[in-house]
Every structure is written in structure tokens, then in C-alpha cells.
Amino acid sequence: MSRRTPKLLSYQDCGKAEKELPGKVVWVTGASSGIGEELAYQLAKIGALLALSARRQDELERVKKRCLEISSLSDKDILVLRLDLTERSSHEAATKAVLQHFGRIDVLVNNGGRSQRSLFVDTSVDVYSAIMELNYLGTISLTKHVLNHMIERKKGKIVTVSSVMGIMGAPLATGYCASKHALQGFFNSLRPELGEYPGIVITNICPGPVQSKIIDNVFTEELSKSLEKPGDQSHKMPTDRCVRLILVSIVNDLKEAWISDNPYLAVCYLWQYAPTWAWWLLGKMGKKRIQNFKSGVILASFGLVWETRSKISEE
Ligand SMILES: NC(=O)c1ccc[n+]([C@@H]2O[C@H](COP(=O)([O-])OP(=O)(O)OC[C@H]3O[C@@H](n4cnc5c(N)ncnc54)[C@H](OP(=O)(O)O)[C@@H]3O)[C@@H](O)[C@H]2O)c1
């Protein structure tokens, strides 16, 4: 399928998620807030069995409680499993714990991660190391353990929440972009390595700006520093819309899904097909973004909010 083909929109209302996902065991990382939390709710409503992971156990318990309230799942259908993606030595035991509880893992959603707001010149290299440790190495470490199980079963889905910043560049997010590009390169290379296992599907999800806690949790110039003014989120794609489209992408075995409002989506297309224009445009938009950042305004859309409805494409 070509990346040009806007097929995801045509898949979205066919109800395939409701047919395919009930009873499936889905392990979601980063399930304590934002996209992962909403994934838990939508999956619970559909009837998927859930393993919910993140560092904050109390937040995971809150998400589990809500899942039980809004679905017909019972207590044993949702496993809360504290997991720090950066503690790689714990990933084997965590995978065993999910397998012990459910007997299998049908879908792993690699969603946990953190973004960045800082200029490279001001940022400690320790921050770059931490971003790669979490977003990239943490993700591939967990994937390795779960993949061994999927190879034994000859089936399973590995879904990774990358970003449009895994496709294009963005000022103030050099390390984040690098980590998401690394994930894209990794999973696009892993997929052909799994050619003898056609039942194992690798899906990369590339959202644009989505409402979540991501800005509250960004890496900044130093590991110990957080962002003073997280900023307004209202112009971003609603979390439930993004998550619905992630589920549609999963059940249709899409290799890559761009889930974004404009101008990000347009810039993605430019980046793919006319990079010279994209670099020129990003130079203009980036200047505004850096000006906003320096004056204390944190906008995810480069200061430009286009009044367009969501448009999506996939490969
Ligand atoms: N929101 C967006 O605009 C956007 C756009 C493109 C891609 N994404 C991607 O979407 C994913 C989810 O982000 P979000 O927007 O939902 O942000 P969020 O609300 O901040 O959620 C991030 C999740 O990651 C978890 N996490 C952070 N550090 C972790 C660690 N060391 N180990 C395990 N889990 C960790 C957090 O849980 P704990 O703090 O409890 O560990 C939280 O559940 C990320 O990979 C992000 O890069 C987001």
C-alpha cells in the first residue's frame, strides 16, 4: 500500500476493531496517562484483556478501576504491572508475569515515552542519553522479550507509537526526533527480518499533536528541570479520536499510519515527496516556534493553527 493512499479513513467505521479485539490480550505501556490511558478505556469497552504498564502504580490502578466501570471486564481481565522502560533488566520478568497471568500476548503496544522542549545548544548530553534510553532502547528491549513469545506462537502484533517526528524534523525536539527516527528505522528493518513469520505484524503509528500530558512530562535542558509553563492543548487532536484511529490501524495490519491534523500532515507529505520544500518551510515555521519558546509560549503547531479537520494517511 502506498503512503499516499488515504485508506485509513475508509477503514475507520467498519467495526473491525469490535469484531477482532474482544478476548485478545493487549499489553499497553505508558497506560497511566494520555494516549495509553485512552487506549486502555477503548480496548476495555471492546472487551480486550489488558496488561497495563507504566511507572506510577497508583495511576494504573485508577485507570484499571475506570476500565472496570465502563466495561464488562472483571478484575482478573486487567493486570496492572508496574514497569520502568529504562530498567531493561526487569523486562524479561515483566514479560513472564504477563504470560503467567494470561497465557499469551496477542498485541504489544509500545506507547510509553517522553518528548523534549529545549535547544540543542542549551541541552546536556545526559538528556539525549536519557531520551534514547527510554524511547528507543526501552522499547526495543521490551519488544525483544515479547517477540520471542510471538515467534514461538508464529503470531502477534507489535504496535509502536512513534510520531510524525519520526518522519520529519522539528526544532526544540532534536533528541526526541532522533529517538522516534530510530524507532522507525528499527521497526522498518525488523519487519523484513520476520518474513518467515507472516503472522507477526509490525505497525508504526505516527501521531501529530494529541491532547495528553506529554508537555507536562517533557525533557528539557537538564534532567532535573521541568517545563515551567506547559501551555494550551486545545488545538491538538482529541485523544479519543487518535486512539480510535490507532485501533483501526491495528486491526487492519497497517505498516504505518500518520494520524494528524494539519499543518503537520501536510509537512509530512512534503517531507516524504518534496524534501527541499519541507526543509524551506520548516525553516520558516521553526523560526516562529523558537521565538515562541523563548518568549515562554509552548505551541505544538509551530504557532500556526490551521482550521482543518483531521486527515489521515497510511502505508
Ligand atoms: N501527545 C502527543 O502529541 C504525541 C504525538 C506523537 C507521539 N506521541 C507519543 O505517544 C506516546 C504517549 O505519550 P502521551 O502523549 O500519551 O504522553 P503522556 O500523557 O505523558 O504519557 C506518557 C506515558 O509514558 C509513561 N512513561 C514515561 N516514562 C516512562 C518510563 N520510564 N517507563 C515506563 N513508562 C513511562 C508515563 O507513565 P509514568 O509516568 O507513570 O511512567 C505515561 O503513561 C509517547 O511515546 C509519545 O512520544 C505523543
The ligand as a Tripos MOL2 file, in Angstrom:
@<TRIPOS>MOLECULE
LIG
   48    52     1     0     0
SMALL
NO_CHARGES

@<TRIPOS>ATOM
      1 N1          0.6810   13.6090   22.6620 N.am      1 LIG1
      2 C1          1.2840   13.8340   21.5190 C.2       1 LIG1
      3 O1          1.1770   14.9380   20.9500 O.2       1 LIG1
      4 C2          2.0870   12.7570   20.8520 C.ar      1 LIG1
      5 C3          2.3690   12.8820   19.4860 C.ar      1 LIG1
      6 C4          3.1320   11.8970   18.8710 C.ar      1 LIG1
      7 C5          3.5690   10.8030   19.5950 C.ar      1 LIG1
      8 N2          3.2860   10.7100   20.9110 N.ar      1 LIG1
      9 C6          3.7840    9.5340   21.6430 C.3       1 LIG1
     10 O2          2.7170    8.9370   22.3400 O.3       1 LIG1
     11 C7          3.2200    8.2010   23.4330 C.3       1 LIG1
     12 C8          2.3600    8.5080   24.6620 C.3       1 LIG1
     13 O3          2.5270    9.8500   25.0210 O.3       1 LIG1
     14 P1          1.3390   10.7520   25.5640 P.3       1 LIG1
     15 O4          1.1700   11.8520   24.6070 O.co2     1 LIG1
     16 O5          0.1830    9.9440   25.9390 O.co2     1 LIG1
     17 O6          2.0620   11.3960   26.8490 O.3       1 LIG1
     18 P2          1.7950   11.2310   28.4090 P.3       1 LIG1
     19 O7          0.3970   11.5650   28.7480 O.co2     1 LIG1
     20 O8          2.9000   11.9870   29.0670 O.co2     1 LIG1
     21 O9          2.0040    9.6590   28.6580 O.3       1 LIG1
     22 C9          3.2850    9.1030   28.6460 C.3       1 LIG1
     23 C10         3.2340    7.7280   29.2800 C.3       1 LIG1
     24 O10         4.5550    7.1650   29.2520 O.3       1 LIG1
     25 C11         4.8490    6.6540   30.5460 C.3       1 LIG1
     26 N3          6.2710    6.6800   30.8240 N.ar      1 LIG1
     27 C12         7.0880    7.7680   30.8990 C.ar      1 LIG1
     28 N4          8.3200    7.3900   31.2690 N.ar      1 LIG1
     29 C13         8.2800    6.0380   31.4480 C.ar      1 LIG1
     30 C14         9.2240    5.0750   31.8500 C.ar      1 LIG1
     31 N5         10.4890    5.4030   32.1910 N.pl3     1 LIG1
     32 N6          8.8380    3.7760   31.9060 N.ar      1 LIG1
     33 C15         7.5770    3.4400   31.6120 C.ar      1 LIG1
     34 N7          6.6280    4.2990   31.2300 N.ar      1 LIG1
     35 C16         6.9870    5.5940   31.1550 C.ar      1 LIG1
     36 C17         4.0650    7.5510   31.5110 C.3       1 LIG1
     37 O11         3.7740    6.8610   32.7110 O.3       1 LIG1
     38 P3          4.5780    7.0020   34.0820 P.3       1 LIG1
     39 O12         4.9960    8.4320   34.2490 O.co2     1 LIG1
     40 O13         3.5780    6.5440   35.1030 O.co2     1 LIG1
     41 O14         5.7270    6.0560   33.9480 O.co2     1 LIG1
     42 C18         2.7820    7.7670   30.7260 C.3       1 LIG1
     43 O15         1.8940    6.7230   30.9730 O.3       1 LIG1
     44 C19         4.6910    8.6320   23.5880 C.3       1 LIG1
     45 O16         5.5200    7.6140   23.0430 O.3       1 LIG1
     46 C20         4.7900    9.8660   22.7340 C.3       1 LIG1
     47 O17         6.0780   10.0690   22.2220 O.3       1 LIG1
     48 C21         2.5500   11.6540   21.5660 C.ar      1 LIG1
@<TRIPOS>BOND
     1     1     2 1
     2     2     3 2
     3     2     4 1
     4     4     5 ar
     5     4    48 ar
     6     5     6 ar
     7     6     7 ar
     8     7     8 ar
     9     8     9 1
    10     8    48 ar
    11     9    10 1
    12     9    46 1
    13    10    11 1
    14    11    12 1
    15    11    44 1
    16    12    13 1
    17    13    14 1
    18    14    15 2
    19    14    16 1
    20    14    17 1
    21    17    18 1
    22    18    19 2
    23    18    20 1
    24    18    21 1
    25    21    22 1
    26    22    23 1
    27    23    24 1
    28    23    42 1
    29    24    25 1
    30    25    26 1
    31    25    36 1
    32    26    27 ar
    33    26    35 ar
    34    27    28 ar
    35    28    29 ar
    36    29    30 ar
    37    29    35 ar
    38    30    31 1
    39    30    32 ar
    40    32    33 ar
    41    33    34 ar
    42    34    35 ar
    43    36    37 1
    44    36    42 1
    45    37    38 1
    46    38    39 2
    47    38    40 1
    48    38    41 1
    49    42    43 1
    50    44    45 1
    51    44    46 1
    52    46    47 1
@<TRIPOS>SUBSTRUCTURE
     1 LIG1         1 GROUP 0 **** ****
